[in-house]
Amino acid sequence: MEKTGADGAERKTTDVRQDAERGAVITPYPDGPLILRGQFVITAPDGQPVPAGRRTVALCRCGHSADKPFCDGSHARTGFRARGHAPAGSPAGARAAAGTTSEGRPERQQDSR
């Protein structure tokens, strides 16, 4: 098991690593991309594989990426707000509770106009 220094974090780290060995793990980042880790295949609507080039990719959720299906950071420029919330206890949920983005910056307040 991996030593992390935090109570319970050692078990969570091992669980995530074991999940990744079995297949893909998807982590939704608050108001940002879906992070896809592990063994996966991405296909186009016609069934042709889309080369990812790595084992961890960020998938666009905002619809503004010029590199779809991959994220190019457009969510930050457009003020994208995701519907719903990440599960409590997840890295994304912890950032949401702390009021920071996936990049560690404070969240922007939504315009009330």
PELIN-V244732 format. One record per pair of residues at least 6 apart in sequence whose C-alpha atoms are under 7 Angstrom apart, sorted by the first residue. I is the first residue (numbers start at 1). J is the second residue. D is the distance in whole Angstrom. If there is no record, write none. Layout:
# PELIN-V244732
I|J|D ; I|J|D
This chain:
# PELIN-V244732
1|10|7 ; 1|14|6 ; 2|10|6 ; 2|14|7 ; 3|10|6 ; 4|10|5 ; 19|25|7 ; 20|37|7 ; 20|38|5 ; 21|38|7 ; 23|38|6 ; 23|39|5 ; 23|40|7 ; 24|36|7 ; 24|37|5 ; 24|38|4 ; 24|39|5 ; 24|40|6 ; 25|36|6 ; 25|37|5 ; 25|38|6 ; 26|34|6 ; 26|35|6 ; 26|36|5 ; 26|37|6 ; 27|34|6 ; 27|35|5 ; 27|36|7 ; 28|34|4 ; 28|35|6 ; 28|86|7 ; 28|92|7 ; 29|92|5 ; 29|102|6 ; 30|82|7 ; 30|86|7 ; 30|92|6 ; 30|96|6 ; 30|101|6 ; 30|102|7 ; 31|80|6 ; 31|81|5 ; 31|82|5 ; 32|61|7 ; 32|75|6 ; 32|102|7 ; 33|58|6 ; 33|59|5 ; 33|60|5 ; 33|61|5 ; 33|71|6 ; 34|58|6 ; 34|59|5 ; 34|60|7 ; 34|61|7 ; 35|57|6 ; 35|58|5 ; 35|59|6 ; 36|56|6 ; 36|57|5 ; 36|58|6 ; 37|55|6 ; 37|56|4 ; 37|57|7 ; 38|55|6 ; 38|56|7 ; 39|55|7 ; 41|49|7 ; 42|49|6 ; 42|50|5 ; 43|49|4 ; 43|50|5 ; 44|50|6 ; 58|70|6 ; 58|71|5 ; 59|69|6 ; 59|70|4 ; 59|71|5 ; 60|68|7 ; 60|69|6 ; 60|70|5 ; 60|71|4 ; 62|75|6 ; 62|80|6 ; 64|74|6 ; 65|71|6 ; 65|72|5 ; 65|74|6 ; 66|72|7 ; 86|92|6 ; 86|93|5 ; 87|93|6 ; 88|94|7 ; 95|101|7 ; 99|106|6 ; 99|107|6 ; 100|106|4 ; 100|107|5 ; 101|107|6
